[in-house]
């Protein structure tokens, strides 16, 4: 083999160049990630039922749904936890089961159980767990000046309605999970002097707010072969909705905004998200399994630069990034490969006593290594296509 390579040096060099070109092309297309794209054999079904007690939700929704989900193939264990207004059903599959096919079957069982569930219950949502669902980095949004023109509530609205949606539009980003956003509440502050002049009491305000903030429910209307589900709701959502509430007092029709101040403020928080001692909004970035970490990082930096120029009052910071550990790992791998090739050349030079022969043998070893990696990559791609 060595004599054949020595007599066909040009062929060896051309094969080496071809392998280098193929290696460069493969390197640019491979999805580089710190965690492998492995499906965890665990599926969660989320059930929601507003204003429904835990006992009623268990009897009318969770129990019929469990009967259907117990028929899923490859099911190892099923658990359920029911609370007032929500329930979680956890399905653990046996190892070796195709999680994608099991996920499709779980959705089919949910659709089959919808006929036996109450009409007011929304369709349960199935969530598949994967190793790529772990955030690759966290984006922190803080105010540069907490006493400036922009309030934390305004920044939270920008983070939830603008920044999050723009990030999720990037093809490299699968999902953005946001925390630290305070809840909003409408606060009504009565003006007692105006109320006394108009003859309006606090009880009148409470009755008007209760009567105009109702959600009667839904009704089913049949028209021949067709059936329509109509939901009736009248919820107060904005400051203008509250200010335009009509009150009838002493034969006069008045608006609630004439003798009460209505404002949108934050609800009392149950916790805070802090970054460098400042209150922050945290966005957890989850990458697509098929995309490379470098491409996602470039797209994220471009988006952060755009929002930094548009909102100079907000400071954007990246924390707990996996790219730093990934770059360190890749640099160590490259260093080990270079040192290994130099060691091979030195050993060949000592035993062969010929620099040219050592160089050709070194190139042959490099070609063999590249061919091994290419065959392994093509083998994995073929398995993914078949599966």
ROBA-429853 format. One record per residue (C-alpha): x negated, y negated, z; residue number from 1. Coordinates in steps of 0.1 Angstrom, whole numbers. Each point is the difference from the previous one (the first is absolute). Layout:
@x=X y=Y z=Z i=NUM
...
# end
This chain:
@x=0 y=0 z=0 i=1
@x=-28 y=-24 z=9 i=2
@x=-19 y=8 z=-32 i=3
@x=31 y=-6 z=-21 i=4
@x=5 y=-34 z=16 i=5
@x=-37 y=-9 z=-6 i=6
@x=3 y=9 z=-36 i=7
@x=32 y=-20 z=-5 i=8
@x=-8 y=-32 z=18 i=9
@x=22 y=-22 z=-23 i=10
@x=30 y=22 z=6 i=11
@x=-6 y=-2 z=37 i=12
@x=-2 y=-38 z=-1 i=13
@x=32 y=-3 z=-21 i=14
@x=19 y=23 z=23 i=15
@x=-12 y=-20 z=29 i=16
@x=11 y=-33 z=-15 i=17
@x=34 y=16 z=-9 i=18
@x=4 y=11 z=36 i=19
@x=-9 y=-34 z=13 i=20
@x=26 y=-17 z=-22 i=21
@x=27 y=25 z=10 i=22
@x=-10 y=-4 z=36 i=23
@x=3 y=-38 z=-3 i=24
@x=35 y=3 z=-16 i=25
@x=11 y=25 z=26 i=26
@x=-13 y=-22 z=29 i=27
@x=21 y=-30 z=-12 i=28
@x=32 y=21 z=-3 i=29
@x=-3 y=21 z=32 i=30
@x=22 y=-12 z=29 i=31
@x=-25 y=-7 z=27 i=32
@x=15 y=1 z=35 i=33
@x=-12 y=7 z=35 i=34
@x=29 y=24 z=6 i=35
@x=9 y=27 z=-25 i=36
@x=35 y=1 z=-15 i=37
@x=14 y=29 z=20 i=38
@x=37 y=5 z=6 i=39
@x=8 y=6 z=36 i=40
@x=27 y=27 z=4 i=41
@x=23 y=-22 z=19 i=42
@x=32 y=-17 z=-12 i=43
@x=21 y=-24 z=20 i=44
@x=37 y=-8 z=-5 i=45
@x=12 y=-34 z=14 i=46
@x=37 y=-4 z=8 i=47
@x=15 y=-34 z=8 i=48
@x=35 y=-7 z=13 i=49
@x=7 y=-35 z=13 i=50
@x=22 y=-3 z=31 i=51
@x=2 y=38 z=3 i=52
@x=-8 y=17 z=33 i=53
@x=-25 y=28 z=2 i=54
@x=26 y=27 z=7 i=55
@x=22 y=-10 z=-29 i=56
@x=-30 y=-2 z=-23 i=57
@x=-12 y=34 z=11 i=58
@x=33 y=17 z=-6 i=59
@x=11 y=-17 z=-32 i=60
@x=-33 y=-5 z=-19 i=61
@x=-31 y=18 z=15 i=62
@x=16 y=34 z=5 i=63
@x=14 y=4 z=-35 i=64
@x=-32 y=-14 z=-14 i=65
@x=-21 y=25 z=20 i=66
@x=21 y=29 z=-14 i=67
@x=-9 y=-10 z=-35 i=68
@x=-37 y=-7 z=7 i=69
@x=-5 y=34 z=17 i=70
@x=5 y=15 z=-35 i=71
@x=-32 y=-17 z=-14 i=72
@x=-25 y=25 z=-12 i=73
@x=-33 y=3 z=19 i=74
@x=14 y=-17 z=31 i=75
@x=-20 y=8 z=31 i=76
@x=16 y=-22 z=27 i=77
@x=28 y=-26 z=2 i=78
@x=5 y=-25 z=28 i=79
@x=25 y=-29 z=5 i=80
@x=2 y=-30 z=23 i=81
@x=32 y=-20 z=2 i=82
@x=4 y=-35 z=15 i=83
@x=27 y=-26 z=-1 i=84
@x=1 y=-12 z=-36 i=85
@x=-28 y=22 z=-14 i=86
@x=-13 y=35 z=-2 i=87
@x=-32 y=17 z=-13 i=88
@x=-2 y=36 z=-13 i=89
@x=-36 y=13 z=-3 i=90
@x=-7 y=30 z=-23 i=91
@x=-33 y=18 z=2 i=92
@x=-8 y=21 z=-31 i=93
@x=-22 y=31 z=-1 i=94
@x=-35 y=-5 z=-12 i=95
@x=-4 y=7 z=-37 i=96
@x=35 y=-13 z=-8 i=97
@x=1 y=-25 z=-29 i=98
@x=10 y=-32 z=19 i=99
@x=12 y=-17 z=-31 i=100
@x=25 y=28 z=-9 i=101
@x=11 y=2 z=37 i=102
@x=6 y=-38 z=0 i=103
@x=22 y=4 z=-31 i=104
@x=19 y=29 z=16 i=105
@x=5 y=-21 z=32 i=106
@x=16 y=-28 z=-20 i=107
@x=23 y=26 z=-17 i=108
@x=11 y=13 z=33 i=109
@x=7 y=-36 z=12 i=110
@x=21 y=-6 z=-31 i=111
@x=19 y=32 z=6 i=112
@x=8 y=-10 z=36 i=113
@x=13 y=-34 z=-9 i=114
@x=35 y=14 z=-7 i=115
@x=3 y=12 z=36 i=116
@x=-13 y=-33 z=15 i=117
@x=21 y=-30 z=9 i=118
@x=5 y=-25 z=-28 i=119
@x=-14 y=-29 z=21 i=120
@x=-34 y=17 z=5 i=121
@x=-27 y=-10 z=-25 i=122
@x=-20 y=26 z=-17 i=123
@x=-28 y=14 z=22 i=124
@x=-35 y=-8 z=-12 i=125
@x=-26 y=27 z=-4 i=126
@x=-37 y=-10 z=5 i=127
@x=-29 y=21 z=-10 i=128
@x=-32 y=-3 z=20 i=129
@x=-34 y=0 z=-17 i=130
@x=-36 y=-8 z=10 i=131
@x=0 y=-29 z=-24 i=132
@x=28 y=-16 z=20 i=133
@x=-26 y=-11 z=26 i=134
@x=-8 y=-37 z=-5 i=135
@x=-33 y=-7 z=-16 i=136
@x=-3 y=-35 z=15 i=137
@x=20 y=-26 z=19 i=138
@x=6 y=-36 z=-12 i=139
@x=4 y=-25 z=28 i=140
@x=19 y=-33 z=-5 i=141
@x=-6 y=-27 z=25 i=142
@x=6 y=-38 z=2 i=143
@x=-31 y=-21 z=-3 i=144
@x=16 y=-27 z=22 i=145
@x=28 y=14 z=23 i=146
@x=12 y=-36 z=6 i=147
@x=0 y=-9 z=-37 i=148
@x=29 y=-6 z=-24 i=149
@x=6 y=37 z=-7 i=150
@x=16 y=20 z=28 i=151
@x=-6 y=37 z=8 i=152
@x=36 y=7 z=-11 i=153
@x=-6 y=-16 z=-34 i=154
@x=-32 y=20 z=-4 i=155
@x=19 y=32 z=9 i=156
@x=25 y=-8 z=-27 i=157
@x=-28 y=-4 z=-26 i=158
@x=-16 y=32 z=11 i=159
@x=32 y=20 z=-2 i=160
@x=16 y=-14 z=-31 i=161
@x=-30 y=-11 z=-21 i=162
@x=-33 y=15 z=9 i=163
@x=14 y=35 z=7 i=164
@x=19 y=2 z=-32 i=165
@x=-29 y=-13 z=-21 i=166
@x=-23 y=26 z=15 i=167
@x=24 y=28 z=-6 i=168
@x=2 y=-10 z=-37 i=169
@x=-37 y=8 z=-4 i=170
@x=-4 y=34 z=-17 i=171
@x=-28 y=10 z=24 i=172
@x=21 y=-5 z=31 i=173
@x=28 y=25 z=9 i=174
@x=16 y=-17 z=30 i=175
@x=-6 y=-28 z=25 i=176
@x=12 y=4 z=36 i=177
@x=5 y=-32 z=19 i=178
@x=-1 y=-6 z=37 i=179
@x=1 y=-31 z=22 i=180
@x=29 y=-17 z=-17 i=181
@x=23 y=-14 z=26 i=182
@x=37 y=5 z=-2 i=183
@x=22 y=-29 z=-10 i=184
@x=31 y=-12 z=19 i=185
@x=25 y=-28 z=-5 i=186
@x=1 y=-23 z=31 i=187
@x=31 y=-21 z=6 i=188
@x=-5 y=-29 z=25 i=189
@x=33 y=-17 z=8 i=190
@x=2 y=-38 z=4 i=191
@x=22 y=-3 z=31 i=192
@x=8 y=-37 z=-5 i=193
@x=14 y=5 z=-35 i=194
@x=18 y=31 z=11 i=195
@x=17 y=-19 z=28 i=196
@x=11 y=-27 z=-24 i=197
@x=14 y=26 z=-24 i=198
@x=16 y=20 z=27 i=199
@x=-20 y=31 z=-9 i=200
@x=-13 y=24 z=27 i=201
@x=-28 y=25 z=0 i=202
@x=26 y=28 z=-1 i=203
@x=13 y=-14 z=-33 i=204
@x=-35 y=1 z=-15 i=205
@x=-5 y=36 z=12 i=206
@x=34 y=10 z=-15 i=207
@x=-8 y=-17 z=-33 i=208
@x=-34 y=17 z=-3 i=209
@x=14 y=34 z=9 i=210
@x=29 y=-3 z=-25 i=211
@x=-24 y=-10 z=-28 i=212
@x=-27 y=26 z=7 i=213
@x=18 y=33 z=-6 i=214
@x=-6 y=31 z=-21 i=215
@x=33 y=19 z=-1 i=216
@x=-15 y=29 z=-19 i=217
@x=9 y=17 z=-33 i=218
@x=30 y=13 z=-18 i=219
@x=6 y=25 z=-28 i=220
@x=22 y=-11 z=-29 i=221
@x=13 y=26 z=-25 i=222
@x=9 y=-8 z=-35 i=223
@x=10 y=31 z=-18 i=224
@x=-31 y=22 z=-4 i=225
@x=-23 y=-27 z=13 i=226
@x=-8 y=-8 z=36 i=227
@x=-16 y=-32 z=12 i=228
@x=-17 y=-6 z=33 i=229
@x=5 y=-37 z=11 i=230
@x=-20 y=-15 z=28 i=231
@x=14 y=-31 z=17 i=232
@x=-25 y=-22 z=19 i=233
@x=-1 y=-35 z=13 i=234
@x=-33 y=-5 z=18 i=235
@x=-16 y=-33 z=8 i=236
@x=-35 y=-1 z=-16 i=237
@x=-11 y=-36 z=-4 i=238
@x=3 y=-33 z=18 i=239
@x=24 y=-13 z=-26 i=240
@x=24 y=29 z=7 i=241
@x=3 y=-9 z=36 i=242
@x=2 y=-37 z=-5 i=243
@x=29 y=4 z=-25 i=244
@x=22 y=21 z=24 i=245
@x=35 y=-16 z=3 i=246
@x=17 y=-7 z=33 i=247
@x=36 y=-10 z=4 i=248
@x=5 y=-22 z=32 i=249
@x=28 y=-25 z=7 i=250
@x=13 y=3 z=-36 i=251
@x=-34 y=-10 z=-14 i=252
@x=-24 y=22 z=-20 i=253
@x=-36 y=-5 z=10 i=254
@x=-33 y=16 z=-9 i=255
@x=-22 y=16 z=27 i=256
@x=-30 y=-20 z=-12 i=257
@x=17 y=-33 z=10 i=258
@x=-5 y=7 z=37 i=259
@x=-27 y=27 z=2 i=260
@x=-36 y=2 z=-12 i=261
@x=-8 y=32 z=-19 i=262
@x=-36 y=10 z=-5 i=263
@x=-19 y=31 z=-12 i=264
@x=-25 y=11 z=26 i=265
@x=-20 y=31 z=10 i=266
@x=14 y=28 z=21 i=267
@x=-17 y=9 z=32 i=268
@x=-28 y=23 z=-11 i=269
@x=-7 y=34 z=15 i=270
@x=-37 y=-2 z=-10 i=271
@x=-26 y=-20 z=-18 i=272
@x=-27 y=6 z=-27 i=273
@x=-32 y=-19 z=8 i=274
@x=-31 y=-6 z=-21 i=275
@x=-30 y=-19 z=16 i=276
@x=23 y=-13 z=27 i=277
@x=26 y=-14 z=-24 i=278
@x=35 y=13 z=-7 i=279
@x=-1 y=18 z=-33 i=280
@x=21 y=19 z=-26 i=281
@x=-16 y=33 z=-8 i=282
@x=4 y=17 z=-34 i=283
@x=-11 y=36 z=-3 i=284
@x=-12 y=8 z=-36 i=285
@x=7 y=35 z=-12 i=286
@x=-18 y=10 z=-33 i=287
@x=13 y=21 z=-28 i=288
@x=-16 y=34 z=1 i=289
@x=-10 y=-1 z=-37 i=290
@x=-17 y=-34 z=2 i=291
@x=-36 y=-8 z=10 i=292
@x=-8 y=-19 z=31 i=293
@x=-22 y=-25 z=-19 i=294
@x=28 y=-9 z=-24 i=295
@x=25 y=-5 z=28 i=296
@x=-26 y=-22 z=19 i=297
@x=-5 y=-22 z=-31 i=298
@x=38 y=-4 z=-5 i=299
@x=4 y=-8 z=37 i=300
@x=-28 y=-26 z=0 i=301
@x=16 y=-17 z=-31 i=302
@x=34 y=-1 z=17 i=303
@x=-14 y=-14 z=33 i=304
@x=-19 y=-27 z=-19 i=305
@x=32 y=-10 z=-18 i=306
@x=20 y=-3 z=33 i=307
@x=-29 y=-17 z=18 i=308
@x=0 y=-28 z=-27 i=309
@x=38 y=-2 z=1 i=310
@x=4 y=0 z=38 i=311
@x=-31 y=-17 z=15 i=312
@x=16 y=-1 z=34 i=313
@x=-2 y=39 z=2 i=314
@x=-32 y=19 z=6 i=315
@x=-2 y=35 z=-15 i=316
@x=-24 y=26 z=15 i=317
@x=-6 y=37 z=-8 i=318
@x=-7 y=23 z=30 i=319
@x=-5 y=38 z=5 i=320
@x=-9 y=4 z=-37 i=321
@x=-9 y=35 z=-11 i=322
@x=-20 y=-14 z=-30 i=323
@x=-29 y=-9 z=23 i=324
@x=-4 y=36 z=12 i=325
@x=6 y=13 z=-36 i=326
@x=-27 y=-23 z=-14 i=327
@x=-24 y=11 z=27 i=328
@x=7 y=37 z=-8 i=329
@x=-5 y=-5 z=-37 i=330
@x=-32 y=-19 z=5 i=331
@x=-13 y=29 z=22 i=332
@x=10 y=25 z=-27 i=333
@x=-19 y=-19 z=-27 i=334
@x=-30 y=-4 z=22 i=335
@x=-1 y=38 z=7 i=336
@x=4 y=8 z=-37 i=337
@x=-29 y=-23 z=-9 i=338
@x=-23 y=15 z=27 i=339
@x=10 y=35 z=-10 i=340
@x=-9 y=-6 z=-37 i=341
@x=-34 y=-15 z=10 i=342
@x=-7 y=30 z=22 i=343
@x=9 y=23 z=-29 i=344
@x=-24 y=-19 z=-23 i=345
@x=-28 y=1 z=26 i=346
@x=4 y=38 z=6 i=347
@x=1 y=7 z=-37 i=348
@x=-31 y=-22 z=-5 i=349
@x=-19 y=19 z=27 i=350
@x=8 y=35 z=-14 i=351
@x=1 y=-8 z=-37 i=352
@x=-30 y=-24 z=0 i=353
@x=16 y=-18 z=-30 i=354
@x=19 y=-33 z=3 i=355
@x=19 y=6 z=-33 i=356
@x=11 y=35 z=10 i=357
@x=11 y=-12 z=34 i=358
@x=19 y=-28 z=-16 i=359
@x=18 y=24 z=-23 i=360
@x=8 y=24 z=28 i=361
@x=13 y=-29 z=21 i=362
@x=23 y=-11 z=-29 i=363
@x=12 y=35 z=-3 i=364
@x=9 y=2 z=37 i=365
@x=18 y=-34 z=-3 i=366
@x=20 y=13 z=-31 i=367
@x=10 y=31 z=20 i=368
@x=12 y=-20 z=30 i=369
@x=20 y=-24 z=-22 i=370
@x=15 y=30 z=-19 i=371
@x=10 y=16 z=33 i=372
@x=17 y=-31 z=12 i=373
@x=18 y=-5 z=-34 i=374
@x=12 y=36 z=0 i=375
@x=12 y=-3 z=35 i=376
@x=19 y=-33 z=-9 i=377
@x=16 y=16 z=-31 i=378
@x=10 y=30 z=21 i=379
@x=18 y=-22 z=25 i=380
@x=17 y=-20 z=-27 i=381
@x=13 y=32 z=-17 i=382
@x=13 y=13 z=33 i=383
@x=19 y=-33 z=7 i=384
@x=15 y=1 z=-35 i=385
@x=11 y=36 z=4 i=386
@x=15 y=-7 z=35 i=387
# end
